[in-house]
Amino acid sequence: MSREIRLETPLTDADVIPLRIGDRVLLSGIIYTARDAAHKRLIDLMDNNQPLPFDIQGAVIYYVGPAPAPPGKPIGSAGPTTSYRMDPFAPRLMAAGLKGMIGKGNRSQEVIEAIQKHKAIYFGAIGGAGALIAKSIVSSEIIAYEDLGPEAIRRLEVRDLPLFVINDTVGGDLYQEGMKRYAQAP
């Protein structure tokens, strides 16, 4: 049975260890946006022993390239992008302290193992609900890689961002569990 849980960033082991697949989470606080081009740049910084543009300890990265902000709004439509493009980079970021990732779609076995090893969490956001998700974003500021346009790294303040736990710290995988349940349905 899924539960509804409220969490505030930055996340800690105590926040993520009790989470289980299917849990509904309302996330508040500061999160960061980054897609594959930004992830590559973050890893390049790490490879060159240079500081990252934000504190990765306990951080949550949302895989999104938001639409431009309409007048009077902090951001445009902000639906999740497919997560597998970040899989080559995610284990290194988790090893450095990343605690949460938000996107859509399956993750590689390497990422699932890193989630368990580093006590992190993968949240799913609802694809196609970008305008609804944007209502949970209180503020948005580009903090790095403005040249990437919508894929620049942004610092978002969110309030009650609706998410689901897809992969948890004990190896749970909501997609696999869902397929098993579907196969057993009458």
Buried (B, 14 or more C-beta within 10 A) or exposed (E): EEEEBEBEBBBEEEBBEEBBBBBEBBBBBBBBBBBBBBBBBBBEBBEEEEEBBBEBEBBBBBBBBBBEBEEEEBBBBBBBBBBBBBBBBBBBBBBBBBBBBBBBBBBBEEBBEBBBEBBBBBBBBBBEBBEBBBBBBEEBEEEBBEEBEBBBBBBBBBEEBBBBBBBBBEEBBBBBEEEEEEEEEE
